[in-house]
Amino acid sequence: MKADVKDYVVEKVKEMMDSFSCCQEAKAAGQSWLNAVGTDKEAEETKKLIAELEQDLMPVDTLIAFASSEAGAKLFGEETAKNVAAHGEEIKAAGGKYCDCPACAAVAAILEKKDEMV
């Protein structure tokens, strides 16, 4: 991986991990990858990181469906769930494909570099 790509991904992985919306699995994959940077494990951990992030990036339709569900209302609270669903509709109407929370935004940025990472 070229140094500029590596530096960019390191920055975005840290941004992802620091965000309130990052799940534990993504944090763990991010930390494992950061620990492996510059070692003989880097290539292996890069593949694992990409696989995890591809699973974690939330499509906007999934966001809308979850926020509109009973489970979404329980997690967010009824009013916030309605706002999240409405925001998801705005993202979709603007042509967005994924959730734009801080974690998903960082994940999307990382995955844009996927071909340069492996």
Secondary structure, DSSP 8 states (H G I E B T S, - for coil): --HHHHHHHHHHHHHHHHSTT--HHHHHHHHHHHHHTTSTTHHHHHHHHHHHHHHHS-BHHHHHHHHTSHHHHHHH-HHHHHHHHHHHHHHHHTT--B--SHHHHHHHHHHTTHHHH-
